[in-house]
Amino acid sequence: MSRTIKKAAGTSLVLANNNFTLTKTSLSMKEGTTLAEWEAMFIKLLEVEGSVQWWLGDHLRLGQITYEEAVSIKLSVPDGEDNLKYATLRNYKWVSDAIPVSWRQDTLGWQIHERIAALPEKMRKDTLKLAAKEEWSYRKARKWVRDWKIKERQMNPPPIPDGKYSVIYADPQWEPTNRSTN
């Protein structure tokens, strides 16, 4: 069963504490807020920024488990507003499925977890621990996973298919050069 989930028109997210008010499209600060309070709020916002992908992925994963139906979600929003594409949500869920909560590393960003999720299951937990210990950047995680895949393909190349098959092989008999017709 496929469902379409629509954002309710006219609704607005509002979160507030003593010094800050957050809406769907803004943050405001009360006059008299100290630098320490501003810094504490900044840290909280940075933590939330790296958590939304997990929350959405886990929400979809838990929805699928709880309601025992394939979760196929398409967010429809009023014209002119950005929306999360189905593939993005599917990717969040895929990473949440691939990386159990107990393996997730608070010191690593979601995108690093996403890269490591592409490894075989038996390697993910230890690779996440290594990445956290060595404080990998996204670039380092991407390179490590890419290098591992190259090495794996070299060590375990795919088998050559049996039997006959058609191949067209084109090999020019001359050295390609930039020839002018003038």
BADRENNU-535573 format. One line per 5 residues: for each residue y negated, z negated, x negated of N, C-alpha, C. Coordinates in Angstrom, 2 decimals. Last residue first. Layout:
// residues N
Y/Z/X/Y/Z/X/Y/Z/X | ...
// end
This chain:
// residues 182
-21.38/43.42/-40.49/-22.57/44.23/-40.77/-22.36/45.11/-41.95 | -19.38/41.66/-40.10/-19.12/43.04/-39.64/-20.30/43.94/-39.91 | -18.34/39.35/-42.56/-19.40/39.86/-41.70/-19.06/41.30/-41.32 | -16.06/36.75/-42.89/-16.37/38.18/-43.08/-17.41/38.61/-42.07 | -15.12/34.10/-44.34/-16.20/34.41/-43.40/-16.62/35.85/-43.65
-11.56/34.12/-44.53/-12.90/34.05/-45.12/-13.91/34.37/-44.05 | -8.21/33.31/-45.02/-9.32/33.36/-44.07/-10.66/33.21/-44.80 | -6.17/35.41/-46.78/-6.96/34.19/-46.93/-8.12/34.26/-45.94 | -3.48/36.82/-44.91/-4.66/36.91/-45.76/-5.36/35.57/-45.80 | -1.57/36.59/-43.02/-1.15/37.11/-44.32/-2.33/37.24/-45.29
-1.40/33.71/-40.93/-2.10/34.92/-41.37/-1.68/35.30/-42.79 | 1.10/32.84/-38.97/0.65/32.53/-40.32/-0.07/33.76/-40.84 | 2.43/31.44/-36.16/1.43/32.41/-36.62/0.92/31.97/-37.98 | 5.28/31.20/-34.37/4.64/30.70/-35.57/3.69/31.77/-36.07 | 6.68/30.12/-31.54/5.84/31.21/-32.03/5.08/30.62/-33.21
9.89/29.29/-30.51/8.72/28.89/-31.28/7.97/30.15/-31.67 | 12.36/28.09/-28.33/11.44/29.16/-28.69/10.24/28.59/-29.44 | 15.41/26.61/-29.44/14.21/26.58/-28.63/13.24/27.61/-29.18 | 18.76/25.46/-29.54/17.76/26.46/-29.85/16.57/26.28/-28.92 | 19.97/22.15/-30.51/19.98/23.42/-29.80/18.90/24.36/-30.27
18.27/18.96/-30.57/19.44/19.81/-30.79/19.25/21.14/-30.06 | 15.16/17.88/-31.98/16.00/18.21/-30.83/17.15/19.14/-31.21 | 14.91/15.39/-34.38/14.74/16.82/-34.14/15.67/17.18/-32.99 | 13.57/12.15/-33.53/14.68/13.05/-33.89/14.34/14.50/-33.58 | 10.56/10.84/-35.02/11.34/11.23/-33.83/12.44/12.19/-34.23
10.79/8.57/-37.82/10.30/9.81/-37.19/11.15/10.14/-35.96 | 10.26/5.81/-38.96/11.15/6.16/-37.84/10.66/7.42/-37.15 | 8.39/5.78/-41.01/9.68/5.10/-41.21/10.71/5.51/-40.15 | 6.25/7.17/-39.85/6.84/7.65/-41.10/8.22/7.06/-41.33 | 5.70/5.60/-37.64/6.12/6.98/-37.43/6.76/7.56/-38.68
4.91/3.24/-38.98/6.08/3.22/-38.09/6.60/4.63/-37.85 | 2.57/4.10/-40.25/3.71/3.66/-41.05/4.99/3.67/-40.22 | 1.02/4.58/-37.95/1.30/5.66/-38.90/2.53/5.30/-39.72 | 0.91/2.00/-36.83/1.53/3.10/-36.08/1.88/4.27/-36.99 | -0.47/0.61/-38.83/0.89/0.21/-38.48/1.61/1.35/-37.76
-2.96/1.91/-38.75/-2.14/1.99/-39.96/-0.69/1.62/-39.67 | -3.78/1.12/-36.13/-3.61/2.53/-36.46/-2.71/2.70/-37.69 | -3.93/-1.67/-36.49/-3.00/-1.11/-35.51/-2.73/0.36/-35.81 | -5.93/-1.78/-38.48/-4.62/-2.39/-38.71/-3.59/-1.79/-37.77 | -8.15/-0.53/-37.24/-7.55/0.04/-38.45/-6.14/-0.50/-38.67
-8.60/-2.35/-35.12/-8.34/-0.94/-34.84/-7.65/-0.28/-36.03 | -9.16/-4.69/-36.57/-8.01/-4.64/-35.66/-7.62/-3.19/-35.37 | -11.52/-3.91/-37.92/-10.33/-4.29/-38.69/-9.08/-4.21/-37.80 | -13.23/-3.49/-35.71/-12.95/-2.39/-36.63/-11.68/-2.67/-37.44 | -13.41/-6.07/-34.68/-12.81/-5.01/-33.88/-12.38/-3.86/-34.78
-12.49/-8.35/-37.33/-13.47/-7.68/-36.48/-12.72/-6.65/-35.64 | -10.52/-11.27/-37.84/-10.67/-9.83/-37.78/-11.85/-9.41/-36.91 | -9.93/-13.83/-39.07/-11.20/-13.53/-38.39/-11.49/-12.03/-38.36 | -7.51/-14.64/-39.97/-8.32/-13.83/-40.89/-9.66/-13.40/-40.30 | -6.62/-16.01/-37.69/-6.68/-16.70/-38.99/-7.61/-15.97/-39.96
-6.68/-13.97/-35.77/-7.53/-15.15/-35.61/-7.71/-15.86/-36.95 | -4.78/-12.21/-36.85/-6.15/-11.75/-36.61/-7.11/-12.93/-36.47 | -2.49/-13.86/-36.79/-3.02/-13.36/-38.06/-4.48/-12.93/-37.91 | -2.22/-14.16/-34.00/-2.42/-15.34/-34.87/-3.02/-14.93/-36.21 | -1.77/-11.49/-33.29/-2.95/-12.21/-32.77/-3.25/-13.44/-33.62
0.66/-11.09/-34.59/-0.51/-10.31/-35.00/-1.79/-10.96/-34.50 | 2.34/-12.80/-33.17/2.07/-13.06/-34.59/0.85/-12.30/-35.09 | 2.21/-11.53/-30.60/1.86/-12.94/-30.78/1.48/-13.23/-32.24 | 3.08/-8.78/-31.04/1.75/-9.14/-30.55/1.34/-10.57/-30.88 | 5.66/-8.02/-31.69/4.67/-8.17/-32.77/3.36/-8.79/-32.32
7.16/-7.68/-29.40/7.64/-8.65/-30.38/6.64/-8.90/-31.51 | 5.84/-5.54/-28.06/5.72/-6.93/-27.59/6.10/-7.95/-28.65 | 4.17/-3.19/-30.20/5.37/-3.65/-29.50/5.26/-5.14/-29.19 | 0.59/-2.75/-29.54/1.74/-2.95/-30.43/2.97/-3.32/-29.61 | -1.45/-2.80/-27.76/-0.77/-1.52/-27.93/0.44/-1.62/-28.87
-2.64/-5.24/-27.99/-1.75/-5.04/-26.85/-0.96/-3.74/-26.97 | -4.48/-4.90/-30.00/-3.19/-5.50/-30.36/-2.18/-5.35/-29.22 | -6.64/-3.86/-28.52/-6.01/-3.07/-29.58/-4.61/-3.58/-29.89 | -7.17/-6.06/-26.82/-6.81/-4.76/-26.26/-6.11/-3.90/-27.30 | -7.97/-8.02/-28.63/-6.73/-8.21/-27.87/-6.24/-6.87/-27.30
-10.37/-6.80/-29.30/-9.35/-6.97/-30.33/-7.99/-7.19/-29.67 | -11.71/-6.95/-26.88/-11.37/-5.64/-27.41/-10.35/-5.72/-28.54 | -12.18/-9.71/-26.56/-11.24/-9.03/-25.67/-10.79/-7.69/-26.26 | -12.38/-11.40/-29.77/-12.92/-10.73/-28.60/-11.84/-10.02/-27.80 | -11.13/-14.53/-30.87/-11.10/-13.08/-30.92/-11.66/-12.48/-29.64
-11.05/-17.21/-30.42/-11.95/-16.75/-31.48/-11.99/-15.23/-31.61 | -9.11/-17.64/-28.51/-10.51/-17.81/-28.12/-11.48/-17.25/-29.16 | -6.37/-15.66/-28.07/-7.12/-16.38/-29.09/-8.59/-16.44/-28.71 | -3.40/-15.79/-26.16/-4.78/-15.36/-26.31/-5.53/-16.29/-27.27 | -0.91/-16.78/-25.58/-1.09/-16.07/-26.85/-2.55/-15.74/-27.15
-1.03/-17.89/-23.04/-0.74/-18.79/-24.17/-0.89/-18.11/-25.53 | -1.38/-15.62/-21.41/-2.48/-16.57/-21.60/-2.25/-17.44/-22.83 | 0.08/-12.63/-22.84/0.14/-13.84/-22.01/-0.98/-14.82/-22.37 | -0.71/-9.46/-22.90/-1.04/-10.64/-23.71/-1.02/-11.87/-22.81 | 0.00/-7.59/-20.98/0.57/-7.48/-22.32/0.36/-8.72/-23.17
-1.50/-8.21/-18.69/-0.03/-8.19/-18.62/0.59/-8.29/-20.01 | -4.06/-7.86/-19.72/-3.66/-9.18/-19.22/-2.15/-9.29/-19.09 | -3.93/-5.12/-20.25/-4.10/-6.05/-21.36/-3.68/-7.46/-20.93 | -3.65/-4.17/-17.59/-2.64/-3.85/-18.60/-2.72/-4.83/-19.77 | -6.05/-5.01/-16.43/-4.78/-5.58/-15.97/-3.68/-5.35/-17.00
-7.85/-3.40/-17.82/-7.99/-4.86/-17.87/-6.67/-5.52/-17.47 | -6.87/-0.86/-17.00/-6.79/-1.26/-18.40/-6.92/-2.79/-18.55 | -7.54/-0.89/-14.31/-6.12/-0.76/-14.68/-5.93/-1.21/-16.13 | -10.31/-0.92/-14.56/-9.62/-2.07/-13.97/-8.13/-2.06/-14.34 | -10.62/1.64/-15.70/-11.11/0.44/-16.41/-10.40/-0.80/-15.88
-9.60/3.31/-13.73/-8.95/3.26/-15.04/-9.37/2.04/-15.84 | -11.47/2.93/-11.62/-10.08/2.50/-11.46/-9.40/2.35/-12.82 | -14.66/1.78/-12.77/-13.71/2.84/-12.46/-12.30/2.26/-12.38 | -17.09/-0.17/-11.37/-16.01/-0.13/-12.33/-15.02/0.94/-11.89 | -20.28/1.33/-10.70/-19.06/0.65/-10.29/-18.03/0.75/-11.39
-23.81/1.28/-10.08/-22.67/1.51/-10.97/-21.46/0.80/-10.40 | -25.42/2.64/-7.19/-25.03/1.51/-8.01/-23.86/1.90/-8.91 | -25.82/4.93/-5.69/-26.84/4.58/-6.67/-26.46/3.38/-7.54 | -24.30/3.86/-2.65/-24.81/4.93/-3.51/-25.86/4.39/-4.48 | -22.26/0.85/-2.73/-23.32/1.69/-2.15/-23.83/2.72/-3.16
-18.85/1.22/-3.88/-20.13/0.52/-3.82/-21.18/1.44/-3.22 | -15.50/0.63/-4.11/-16.51/1.51/-3.53/-17.78/0.70/-3.39 | -12.89/0.40/-6.31/-14.11/-0.26/-5.84/-15.08/0.79/-5.33 | -9.61/0.52/-5.74/-10.73/1.41/-5.98/-11.96/0.70/-5.44 | -6.46/-0.51/-6.78/-7.80/-0.87/-6.33/-8.80/0.21/-6.70
-3.38/-1.38/-6.17/-4.11/-0.15/-6.44/-5.50/-0.36/-5.89 | -0.75/-3.22/-6.85/-2.18/-3.38/-6.70/-2.85/-2.08/-7.14 | 2.15/-3.29/-4.99/1.45/-2.63/-6.10/-0.04/-2.73/-5.86 | 2.94/-6.60/-3.92/2.70/-5.18/-3.64/1.98/-4.58/-4.82 | 3.08/-9.44/-3.91/4.27/-8.60/-4.03/4.05/-7.16/-3.57
1.10/-11.26/-4.01/1.22/-10.52/-2.76/2.34/-9.49/-2.79 | 1.39/-12.41/-6.61/1.32/-13.23/-5.40/1.63/-12.46/-4.14 | 1.37/-10.25/-8.43/2.48/-11.21/-8.39/2.52/-11.94/-7.05 | -1.07/-9.01/-7.82/0.17/-8.25/-7.74/1.37/-9.18/-7.64 | -2.83/-11.12/-8.32/-2.75/-10.51/-6.99/-1.47/-9.74/-6.81
-2.43/-11.48/-11.05/-2.01/-12.53/-10.13/-1.92/-12.02/-8.69 | -3.57/-9.05/-11.96/-2.18/-9.40/-12.29/-1.65/-10.45/-11.31 | -6.21/-9.26/-11.01/-5.35/-8.17/-10.54/-3.88/-8.49/-10.78 | -6.97/-11.54/-12.46/-7.09/-11.52/-11.00/-6.18/-10.43/-10.41 | -6.66/-10.71/-15.09/-5.79/-11.76/-14.57/-5.81/-11.80/-13.04
-8.74/-8.76/-15.16/-7.35/-8.40/-15.43/-6.37/-9.43/-14.87 | -11.01/-10.36/-14.60/-10.65/-9.26/-13.72/-9.18/-8.86/-13.91 | -10.86/-12.18/-16.76/-10.87/-12.67/-15.38/-10.45/-11.56/-14.42 | -11.02/-10.50/-19.01/-9.82/-11.33/-18.78/-9.75/-11.75/-17.32 | -13.59/-9.46/-18.64/-12.44/-8.54/-18.67/-11.14/-9.31/-18.41
-15.16/-11.79/-18.84/-15.08/-11.07/-17.56/-13.88/-10.13/-17.53 | -15.48/-12.88/-21.37/-14.43/-13.40/-20.49/-14.20/-12.57/-19.25 | -17.65/-12.26/-22.91/-16.34/-11.93/-23.44/-15.18/-12.35/-22.56 | -19.73/-13.29/-21.34/-19.68/-11.85/-21.62/-18.30/-11.44/-22.12 | -19.36/-16.04/-21.50/-19.03/-15.35/-20.24/-18.87/-13.85/-20.50
-20.32/-16.52/-24.08/-18.93/-16.84/-23.75/-18.49/-16.10/-22.49 | -23.00/-15.80/-23.79/-22.15/-15.05/-24.72/-20.67/-15.30/-24.43 | -23.81/-17.80/-22.00/-23.83/-16.40/-21.59/-22.96/-15.53/-22.50 | -23.56/-20.09/-23.63/-22.74/-19.95/-22.41/-22.68/-18.49/-21.94 | -25.53/-19.50/-25.55/-24.12/-19.62/-25.96/-23.21/-19.47/-24.75
-27.80/-19.63/-23.90/-27.47/-18.39/-24.61/-25.99/-18.40/-25.03 | -27.80/-22.31/-23.19/-27.57/-21.31/-22.16/-27.17/-19.97/-22.80 | -28.41/-23.45/-25.68/-27.14/-23.80/-25.01/-26.80/-22.76/-23.94 | -30.99/-22.38/-26.11/-29.88/-22.01/-27.01/-28.53/-22.30/-26.36 | -32.40/-23.68/-24.04/-32.34/-22.22/-24.07/-31.16/-21.77/-24.93
-32.11/-26.31/-24.88/-31.54/-25.90/-23.59/-31.40/-24.39/-23.52 | -33.52/-26.17/-27.31/-32.10/-26.57/-27.32/-31.42/-26.16/-26.02 | -36.09/-25.56/-26.38/-35.38/-24.59/-27.21/-33.89/-24.91/-27.23 | -36.51/-26.58/-22.92/-36.57/-26.77/-24.37/-35.81/-25.68/-25.10 | -38.51/-25.62/-20.22/-37.16/-25.59/-20.80/-37.28/-25.69/-22.32
-41.00/-25.33/-19.15/-40.67/-26.62/-19.73/-39.26/-26.71/-20.31 | -40.23/-23.29/-16.38/-41.20/-23.70/-17.37/-40.83/-25.09/-17.88 | -36.98/-21.90/-15.99/-38.05/-22.79/-15.55/-38.98/-23.11/-16.71 | -36.06/-18.52/-16.09/-36.06/-19.81/-16.77/-37.24/-20.64/-16.28 | -33.78/-16.11/-14.74/-35.11/-16.68/-14.85/-34.99/-18.09/-15.44
-32.15/-13.09/-14.83/-32.08/-14.48/-15.25/-33.51/-14.96/-15.33 | -30.73/-10.53/-12.65/-31.78/-11.17/-13.46/-31.40/-12.59/-13.89 | -28.93/-9.39/-10.87/-29.71/-8.50/-11.72/-30.75/-9.19/-12.60 | -27.63/-11.41/-9.53/-26.85/-10.22/-9.91/-27.61/-9.38/-10.93 | -29.15/-14.26/-11.07/-28.80/-13.47/-9.90/-28.00/-12.28/-10.40
-29.55/-17.47/-12.28/-28.99/-16.15/-12.52/-28.72/-15.49/-11.19 | -31.82/-19.77/-13.46/-31.26/-19.18/-12.24/-30.81/-17.77/-12.60 | -32.18/-22.77/-15.34/-31.97/-21.33/-15.26/-31.42/-20.94/-13.91 | -32.36/-25.55/-15.33/-33.41/-24.77/-15.98/-33.31/-23.26/-15.79 | -30.24/-26.72/-13.93/-31.57/-27.32/-13.87/-32.68/-26.42/-14.39
-28.63/-23.77/-12.71/-28.56/-25.12/-13.22/-29.98/-25.66/-13.24 | -27.06/-21.30/-10.64/-28.24/-22.02/-11.10/-27.83/-23.33/-11.76 | -26.32/-18.11/-9.49/-25.84/-19.29/-10.19/-27.07/-20.00/-10.73 | -25.71/-15.75/-7.13/-26.73/-16.68/-7.60/-26.04/-17.88/-8.22 | -25.22/-12.48/-6.20/-24.65/-13.58/-6.96/-25.80/-14.47/-7.41
-25.74/-11.24/-3.00/-26.28/-11.43/-4.33/-25.62/-12.63/-4.97 | -25.41/-8.69/-0.51/-25.03/-9.97/-1.10/-25.55/-10.03/-2.53 | -25.97/-6.20/0.52/-26.98/-7.24/0.65/-26.59/-8.58/0.05 | -22.65/-5.33/1.34/-24.05/-4.93/1.19/-24.96/-6.13/1.36 | -19.84/-6.27/-0.50/-20.62/-6.48/0.72/-22.08/-6.11/0.46
-17.86/-3.83/-2.03/-18.80/-4.93/-2.21/-19.62/-5.05/-0.94 | -14.58/-3.07/-0.94/-16.00/-2.73/-0.98/-16.82/-3.98/-1.23 | -11.52/-1.88/-1.80/-12.32/-3.10/-1.72/-13.77/-2.70/-1.90 | -8.87/-0.32/-0.33/-10.18/-0.11/-0.91/-10.98/-1.38/-0.72 | -5.40/-0.31/-1.09/-6.55/-0.86/-0.36/-7.82/-0.48/-1.08
-2.16/0.87/-0.58/-3.40/0.96/-1.34/-4.54/0.43/-0.47 | 1.18/0.00/-0.84/0.00/0.00/0.00/-1.24/0.00/-0.89
// end
